[in-house]
Structure formats: structure tokens, C-alpha cells
């Protein structure tokens, strides 16, 4: 049985859009969808009885409506709702401990106009043990999860020149996602001119030099992708080598994507989790849902 997909909901339009995205993904994976709602409370604080009596039925009603709506749109999908007392971020992290995927809206009911990412989404993306998909905007479209647009594509960012566990986990998730969505997979590698080429002593970089360096990057990317193309021969792959900052390359590539996949290295010395500057920038500015794939390394 496939591991469940977990989605955090708080009744906001953004969280319900993320839940709808999660429902389509769960249907594609033939997995159960768990909608999780946290009754907010401050750490170490016991919620007053009167407040709990108000929040609990409101949350239960919201969950019932959300579950009923998804069951109506996706009749073959098993959907369950659960309400837990605790901070939203920690509640979702606990629920994701035995999940195959955690899906959150970039923002929930809190925050302010102009805020791109809320604290709960950032915390989940930085610390969850399973892959996390952050949905930035209400996802257009509805209906059967198997009905995908012909132009659907998955974009993956692979930055490492030397294969490692993080790159492997990211590539495997991206290829599996492209296969499940019957989508073209575009693999983006950002590169920069060699340090010697941008030093004050190098007065000019010829087009021939630039072409040679770019050809080397293309070869490196082709070599890195070969084992994954052998594992997933049904997936059409489009290598995309860009002379750009990694964050800019990925944000630009997200403009016509259904899903952008990036990796996150987990470190024993940082048990609370953290996002690197590229992942942080991508989550704030990407124009499609972003999957953050963790891997120890």
C-alpha cells in the first residue's frame, strides 16, 4: 500500500487549493489523502475551555466540508480528516512522519497581503522527513486526477557536479513525478563562468570559450541523467543548461511548469532543519508548486 498524502488545511482558500492539489496527487499515487487541521495554541499553553469549545466545532465543520468536497470531485479517492490540538507546523511535521508526501499552501489564514511564504510552509519545507510540496496559488482546473494537460511538465533542478545522495533523491522524485503525470521532464542545471574568466586579469571571454564551457556542462548533465533515463525509459527528458544564478534559472523555468522539484540536504547538526538560499528564493518566487525533497548527506 502506498504511503498516504498529508495536506494541511485551516479553512483558507489557499489551504483548500493545496488540499485539492494533494487530492489529485493522492489519486495518481493510489494513496489515501489525510487532511490535517491544527487547533492553534501557543507552546506550553493550555487553551481555555471556552476557546477550545469554539475552535473545535468550527474546525470539525471545516474539515467535514473539505472532505465532502474532495470526495465529490474525486469519488475514487479515500479521504480522511483529522483535527489535532497544537501548533500548525509541529502538527503537520508529526503527521508527515509516516507519509509519502506533505502538501501545504504557501500561506494560510494568517500573514498579510504581499507575504509570499508563511512560517508554517517554511518550517514544513525545512524540516519534514518526507518530500513537501508547497502550493503558491490556487491551482486552476478540477476534475479527475488522471486528466492532465498535454503541456504538463515537471522541472527539476540538479546543481551538483558530482552525484550525491541529495541529487539522487531529487532526480528519482522528479522522474517518478514526470512518469506519474505523463509529463515532459525538464532538468535545469545552472552554471557560472570559471573564476579565472571573471577575474580582472581576464579582459575578454570569447564566444568560443563560452561555448566550450557550456558544452562541458551539457556533458556533465547528460552523464548525471543517464542512470535515471535507464531506470525511467518512458520519461521524455529535456536537458536545460543555463548561464544564470541557480535560483533565477529555476524560478524562470517554473513559469510554464506543473511542478518544480528541488533537493534539501538534511544535516545531523541541524535537527530543526534549514533551507539553503537557493531553496528559500525558489519557494518565495516560483510560479508553480514546488517539491522540496530531503535526503541525508
C-alpha positions as CSV (number, residue, x, y, z in Angstrom):
1,X,0.0,0.0,0.0
2,X,1.3,3.4,-0.9
3,X,2.1,5.8,1.9
4,X,-0.6,8.4,2.5
5,X,-0.5,12.0,1.2
6,X,-1.0,14.6,4.0
7,X,-2.3,18.1,3.4
8,X,-2.6,20.8,6.0
9,X,-5.9,22.8,6.0
10,X,-7.0,25.8,8.0
11,X,-10.1,26.8,6.1
12,X,-8.3,29.5,4.0
13,X,-8.7,29.4,0.2
14,X,-5.0,28.8,-0.2
15,X,-5.0,25.8,2.1
16,X,-8.1,24.3,0.3
17,X,-6.4,24.8,-3.0
18,X,-3.4,23.0,-1.7
19,X,-5.7,20.2,-0.5
20,X,-7.2,19.9,-4.0
21,X,-3.7,19.6,-5.4
22,X,-2.9,17.0,-2.8
23,X,-6.1,15.1,-3.8
24,X,-5.1,14.9,-7.4
25,X,-1.6,13.7,-6.4
26,X,-3.0,11.1,-4.0
27,X,-5.3,9.8,-6.7
28,X,-2.4,9.4,-9.1
29,X,-0.4,7.6,-6.4
30,X,-3.5,5.4,-5.5
31,X,-2.9,6.6,-1.9
32,X,-5.1,7.8,0.9
33,X,-5.4,11.5,1.5
34,X,-5.3,12.8,5.1
35,X,-6.5,16.3,5.7
36,X,-5.0,17.6,9.0
37,X,-6.2,20.7,10.9
38,X,-4.4,22.0,13.9
39,X,-6.3,23.9,16.7
40,X,-3.8,26.7,17.3
41,X,-2.2,27.0,20.7
42,X,0.9,28.6,21.9
43,X,3.8,26.3,23.0
44,X,3.3,25.2,26.6
45,X,-0.1,27.0,26.9
46,X,-3.3,25.2,27.7
47,X,-6.2,26.6,25.6
48,X,-9.0,27.9,27.8
49,X,-12.0,25.6,27.8
50,X,-14.3,28.3,26.3
51,X,-11.9,28.9,23.4
52,X,-11.5,25.2,22.8
53,X,-15.2,24.8,22.7
54,X,-15.4,27.4,20.0
55,X,-12.4,26.3,17.9
56,X,-13.1,22.6,17.9
57,X,-16.6,22.5,16.3
58,X,-15.5,25.2,13.8
59,X,-12.6,23.1,12.8
60,X,-14.6,20.0,12.6
61,X,-17.2,21.6,10.4
62,X,-14.5,23.0,8.1
63,X,-12.9,19.5,7.8
64,X,-16.2,17.9,7.1
65,X,-16.9,20.4,4.2
66,X,-13.4,19.9,2.9
67,X,-13.5,16.1,3.0
68,X,-17.0,16.1,1.4
69,X,-16.0,18.4,-1.4
70,X,-12.9,16.3,-2.3
71,X,-14.9,13.1,-2.2
72,X,-17.4,14.6,-4.6
73,X,-14.7,15.8,-7.0
74,X,-12.6,12.6,-6.6
75,X,-15.1,9.8,-5.9
76,X,-12.4,7.0,-6.2
77,X,-10.2,8.7,-3.6
78,X,-10.1,7.7,0.1
79,X,-10.1,11.0,2.1
80,X,-9.9,11.3,5.9
81,X,-9.9,14.3,8.1
82,X,-8.3,14.7,11.5
83,X,-8.1,17.6,14.0
84,X,-5.2,17.9,16.5
85,X,-4.5,20.4,19.2
86,X,-1.1,22.0,18.8
87,X,1.0,24.4,16.7
88,X,0.2,24.0,13.0
89,X,3.8,23.5,12.0
90,X,4.6,20.8,14.5
91,X,1.3,19.1,14.0
92,X,2.0,18.8,10.2
93,X,5.6,17.6,10.8
94,X,4.3,14.9,13.2
95,X,1.6,13.8,10.6
96,X,4.2,13.7,7.9
97,X,6.4,11.3,9.8
98,X,4.7,8.3,8.2
99,X,3.6,10.0,5.0
100,X,4.8,9.7,1.4
101,X,4.2,13.4,0.8
102,X,3.2,16.5,2.7
103,X,1.3,19.3,0.8
104,X,0.9,22.8,2.2
105,X,-0.3,26.2,0.9
106,X,2.4,28.8,0.8
107,X,0.3,30.8,3.1
108,X,-2.6,30.0,5.4
109,X,-5.2,32.2,7.1
110,X,-2.6,34.3,8.8
111,X,0.0,36.7,7.4
112,X,-0.6,39.8,5.5
113,X,-1.1,40.9,1.9
114,X,2.1,40.7,-0.1
115,X,3.5,37.9,2.1
116,X,4.7,35.1,-0.3
117,X,5.5,32.4,2.2
118,X,4.1,31.8,5.7
119,X,6.1,30.4,8.6
120,X,4.3,27.1,8.6
121,X,5.1,26.4,5.0
122,X,8.8,27.4,5.5
123,X,9.0,25.2,8.6
124,X,7.5,22.2,6.9
125,X,9.7,22.6,3.8
126,X,12.8,22.8,6.0
127,X,12.2,20.0,8.5
128,X,9.8,17.4,7.2
129,X,11.2,13.9,6.8
130,X,9.2,13.3,3.6
131,X,9.0,15.4,0.4
132,X,7.0,18.6,0.8
133,X,5.0,20.3,-1.9
134,X,4.3,24.0,-1.4
135,X,1.4,25.3,-3.5
136,X,1.8,29.0,-4.1
137,X,-1.5,29.9,-5.6
138,X,-5.0,28.3,-6.1
139,X,-4.4,25.6,-8.7
140,X,-6.5,26.1,-11.8
141,X,-8.5,23.1,-13.0
142,X,-10.5,20.4,-11.4
143,X,-12.0,17.0,-12.2
144,X,-10.4,13.6,-12.5
145,X,-6.8,13.5,-11.4
146,X,-5.9,11.5,-14.5
147,X,-6.9,14.3,-16.8
148,X,-3.7,16.3,-17.2
149,X,-2.9,19.0,-19.7
150,X,-0.9,17.9,-22.7
151,X,1.6,20.6,-22.0
152,X,2.1,19.5,-18.3
153,X,5.8,19.3,-17.4
154,X,7.9,18.7,-14.4
155,X,11.1,20.8,-13.8
156,X,13.9,19.5,-11.7
157,X,17.0,21.5,-10.5
158,X,20.2,19.5,-10.4
159,X,23.1,21.7,-9.3
160,X,25.7,19.3,-8.1
161,X,28.6,18.5,-10.5
162,X,29.3,15.3,-8.5
163,X,26.5,12.9,-8.0
164,X,25.5,12.6,-4.3
165,X,22.6,11.3,-2.2
166,X,20.7,14.6,-2.4
167,X,21.0,14.8,-6.2
168,X,19.9,11.2,-6.5
169,X,16.8,11.7,-4.3
170,X,15.8,14.8,-6.2
171,X,16.3,13.1,-9.6
172,X,14.4,10.0,-8.5
173,X,11.4,12.0,-7.2
174,X,11.4,14.2,-10.4
175,X,11.5,11.2,-12.8
176,X,8.8,9.4,-10.8
177,X,6.6,12.6,-10.8
178,X,7.0,13.0,-14.5
179,X,6.1,9.4,-15.1
180,X,3.0,9.6,-12.8
181,X,1.9,12.8,-14.5
182,X,2.8,11.6,-18.0
183,X,4.8,14.8,-18.3
184,X,7.9,16.1,-20.0
185,X,10.8,16.4,-17.5
186,X,13.0,19.4,-17.9
187,X,16.2,19.2,-16.0
188,X,17.8,22.5,-15.2
189,X,21.5,22.9,-14.5
190,X,22.7,26.4,-13.7
191,X,26.3,27.2,-14.3
192,X,28.7,30.1,-13.9
193,X,31.8,31.2,-15.8
194,X,35.1,29.8,-14.3
195,X,36.6,32.0,-11.7
196,X,39.6,32.7,-13.9
197,X,37.3,34.0,-16.6
198,X,35.8,36.7,-14.4
199,X,39.0,37.9,-12.8
200,X,40.5,41.3,-13.6
201,X,43.3,39.6,-15.4
202,X,40.9,38.1,-17.9
203,X,40.0,41.0,-20.1
204,X,37.8,39.1,-22.6
205,X,35.8,35.9,-22.9
206,X,35.3,34.7,-26.4
207,X,32.2,33.1,-27.7
208,X,34.3,30.0,-28.4
209,X,35.4,29.8,-24.8
210,X,31.8,30.2,-23.6
211,X,30.5,27.6,-26.0
212,X,33.2,25.1,-24.8
213,X,32.4,25.6,-21.2
214,X,28.7,25.2,-21.9
215,X,29.3,22.0,-23.8
216,X,31.2,20.7,-20.8
217,X,28.2,21.4,-18.6
218,X,25.8,19.7,-21.1
219,X,28.0,16.6,-21.0
220,X,28.1,16.6,-17.2
221,X,24.3,16.8,-17.1
222,X,23.9,14.1,-19.7
223,X,26.2,11.8,-17.7
224,X,24.3,12.5,-14.5
225,X,20.9,11.8,-16.1
226,X,21.9,8.5,-17.8
227,X,21.2,6.1,-15.0
228,X,17.8,7.8,-14.4
229,X,16.8,7.6,-18.0
230,X,17.7,3.9,-18.0
231,X,15.5,3.5,-14.9
232,X,12.6,5.5,-16.3
233,X,12.8,4.9,-20.1
234,X,9.2,6.1,-20.6
235,X,10.0,9.6,-19.4
236,X,10.9,12.2,-22.0
237,X,13.7,14.4,-20.8
238,X,14.7,17.9,-21.9
239,X,18.2,19.0,-20.5
240,X,18.3,22.7,-19.9
241,X,21.7,24.3,-19.1
242,X,21.6,27.9,-18.2
243,X,24.3,30.5,-17.5
244,X,22.3,32.0,-14.6
245,X,22.2,32.1,-10.9
246,X,20.6,28.8,-9.8
247,X,17.6,30.5,-8.1
248,X,16.9,32.7,-11.2
249,X,17.3,29.7,-13.5
250,X,14.7,27.7,-11.5
251,X,12.3,30.5,-11.0
252,X,12.4,31.3,-14.7
253,X,11.8,27.6,-15.6
254,X,8.8,27.4,-13.3
255,X,6.8,29.8,-15.4
256,X,5.4,27.0,-17.6
257,X,5.7,24.1,-15.2
258,X,3.2,22.0,-13.3
259,X,5.8,21.1,-10.6
260,X,9.3,22.3,-9.7
261,X,11.5,19.8,-7.8
262,X,14.5,20.8,-5.7
263,X,16.5,19.0,-3.1
264,X,17.3,19.7,0.5
265,X,20.2,18.2,2.4
266,X,19.4,17.2,5.9
267,X,22.2,17.5,8.4
268,X,22.6,15.8,11.8
269,X,23.9,19.0,13.3
270,X,20.8,20.9,12.2
271,X,18.0,18.7,13.5
272,X,15.5,21.6,13.3
273,X,16.1,21.7,9.5
274,X,17.0,24.6,7.4
275,X,16.7,25.8,3.8
276,X,19.6,27.0,1.7
277,X,19.5,30.4,0.0
278,X,18.5,28.9,-3.4
279,X,15.6,26.8,-2.0
280,X,14.5,29.9,0.1
281,X,14.4,32.1,-3.0
282,X,12.7,29.5,-5.1
283,X,9.9,29.0,-2.6
284,X,9.3,32.7,-2.4
285,X,9.3,33.4,-6.2
286,X,8.4,30.2,-8.1
287,X,5.2,30.3,-10.2
288,X,4.2,26.7,-9.7
289,X,4.0,24.2,-6.9
290,X,7.5,23.4,-5.5
291,X,8.5,20.0,-4.2
292,X,11.3,20.0,-1.7
293,X,12.9,16.6,-1.4
294,X,15.0,15.9,1.7
295,X,17.9,13.4,1.9
296,X,20.6,12.8,4.5
297,X,24.0,13.7,3.2
